[in-house]
């Protein structure tokens, strides 16, 4: 799925969906190994964005995704600023940055997509990020050389 599909799925979120997603984002770092995986995914996305010189495109994509989350929360009646909305908006911005970087970030997006496993529309929007057969190893292993 492309960035537009991801933003459309974000726009359809209710305030309850955003709160549930925030809990799932917290759950992504339940163990130290998970926390390392998420940090690596984030850092790899940022490094890839810089390496392929798509910082401006990535910044626009991240801003767009985060604003969609904030608008969906406001539409749902959230009193902004709200910590849970901010957490989801930051997660969405990172995912959007990874989506516009390159195919090199597919594994990173797969790691970050664990946060939306309970939200069907977001899971469908990120279904393209399923790992290739070479990634079907434990999540805390070292990534193979590119």
C-alpha positions as CSV (number, residue, x, y, z in Angstrom):
1,X,0.0,0.0,0.0
2,X,1.1,3.5,-0.6
3,X,1.2,6.5,1.6
4,X,-2.2,7.6,0.6
5,X,-3.8,4.3,1.7
6,X,-2.0,4.6,5.0
7,X,-3.2,8.1,5.6
8,X,-6.7,7.1,4.6
9,X,-6.6,4.3,7.2
10,X,-5.3,6.8,9.8
11,X,-8.1,9.3,9.0
12,X,-10.7,6.6,9.6
13,X,-9.5,6.0,13.2
14,X,-11.9,6.8,16.0
15,X,-10.6,8.2,19.3
16,X,-11.0,4.7,20.8
17,X,-8.9,3.3,18.0
18,X,-6.2,5.8,18.6
19,X,-6.2,5.0,22.3
20,X,-6.0,1.3,21.5
21,X,-3.2,1.9,19.0
22,X,-1.3,3.8,21.6
23,X,-1.4,0.8,24.0
24,X,-0.3,-1.4,21.2
25,X,2.6,0.9,20.5
26,X,3.6,0.7,24.1
27,X,3.3,-3.1,23.8
28,X,5.9,-3.1,21.0
29,X,8.6,-2.4,23.6
30,X,7.4,-4.8,26.3
31,X,10.8,-6.5,26.5
32,X,14.3,-5.2,26.2
33,X,14.8,-7.2,22.9
34,X,11.6,-5.6,21.5
35,X,12.8,-2.2,22.5
36,X,16.1,-2.7,20.7
37,X,14.3,-3.9,17.6
38,X,12.0,-0.8,17.5
39,X,15.0,1.5,18.1
40,X,16.9,-0.2,15.3
41,X,14.0,0.1,13.0
42,X,13.6,3.8,13.7
43,X,17.3,4.4,13.3
44,X,17.5,2.4,10.1
45,X,14.6,4.4,8.6
46,X,16.3,7.7,9.5
47,X,19.6,6.6,8.1
48,X,18.0,5.3,4.9
49,X,16.1,8.6,4.4
50,X,19.4,10.5,4.7
51,X,21.4,8.0,2.5
52,X,18.9,8.1,-0.4
53,X,18.5,11.9,0.0
54,X,14.8,11.9,0.5
55,X,14.7,14.0,3.7
56,X,12.2,16.6,2.3
57,X,9.9,13.9,0.9
58,X,10.1,12.0,4.2
59,X,9.5,15.1,6.3
60,X,6.3,15.9,4.2
61,X,5.1,12.3,4.5
62,X,5.7,12.3,8.3
63,X,4.0,15.6,8.8
64,X,1.0,14.5,6.7
65,X,0.6,11.3,8.6
66,X,0.9,12.9,12.0
67,X,-1.6,15.7,11.1
68,X,-4.1,13.1,9.9
69,X,-3.9,11.4,13.4
70,X,-4.3,14.7,15.2
71,X,-7.3,15.7,13.0
72,X,-8.9,12.2,13.6
73,X,-8.4,12.6,17.3
74,X,-9.8,16.1,17.3
75,X,-12.8,14.9,15.3
76,X,-13.3,12.2,17.9
77,X,-13.4,14.8,20.7
78,X,-9.9,14.5,22.1
79,X,-8.7,17.4,24.3
80,X,-5.5,18.3,22.6
81,X,-2.6,18.1,23.4
82,X,-3.0,14.5,24.5
83,X,-0.1,12.1,25.2
84,X,-1.8,9.1,23.5
85,X,-2.5,11.1,20.4
86,X,1.0,12.4,20.3
87,X,2.4,8.8,20.7
88,X,0.3,7.6,17.8
89,X,1.1,10.6,15.6
90,X,4.8,10.1,16.1
91,X,4.5,6.4,15.3
92,X,2.5,7.3,12.1
93,X,5.1,9.8,11.1
94,X,7.9,7.3,11.5
95,X,6.0,4.7,9.4
96,X,5.3,7.3,6.7
97,X,8.9,8.3,6.6
98,X,9.8,4.6,6.1
99,X,7.2,4.2,3.4
100,X,8.7,6.9,1.2
101,X,12.4,6.0,1.8
102,X,13.1,2.9,-0.2
103,X,12.4,-0.8,-0.2
104,X,15.4,-1.1,2.2
105,X,13.0,-0.2,5.0
106,X,10.5,-3.0,4.5
107,X,11.8,-5.0,7.5
108,X,11.7,-1.8,9.6
109,X,8.1,-1.2,8.6
110,X,7.2,-4.8,9.4
111,X,8.7,-4.3,12.9
112,X,6.7,-1.1,13.4
113,X,3.5,-2.6,12.0
114,X,3.2,-4.9,15.0
115,X,1.6,-1.9,16.7
116,X,-1.4,-2.0,14.5
117,X,-2.1,-5.8,14.5
118,X,-5.4,-5.2,16.3
119,X,-6.6,-2.6,13.8
120,X,-7.7,-4.3,10.6
121,X,-7.7,-1.3,8.3
122,X,-4.2,-0.2,9.4
123,X,-2.9,-3.8,9.3
124,X,-4.2,-4.0,5.7
125,X,-2.6,-0.7,4.8
126,X,0.8,-2.0,6.1
127,X,0.4,-5.5,4.8
128,X,2.9,-4.8,2.0
129,X,5.6,-4.7,4.7
130,X,5.4,-8.4,5.5
131,X,8.9,-9.8,5.8
132,X,10.6,-11.7,3.1
133,X,11.5,-15.3,3.7
134,X,15.0,-14.3,4.8
135,X,13.5,-12.2,7.6
136,X,11.6,-15.0,9.2
137,X,14.2,-15.3,12.0
138,X,13.8,-14.1,15.6
139,X,13.2,-10.4,15.7
140,X,16.3,-9.6,17.8
141,X,18.8,-11.1,15.4
142,X,21.3,-9.1,13.4
143,X,20.1,-8.1,10.0
144,X,21.8,-9.7,7.0
145,X,24.2,-7.7,4.9
146,X,22.5,-5.9,2.1
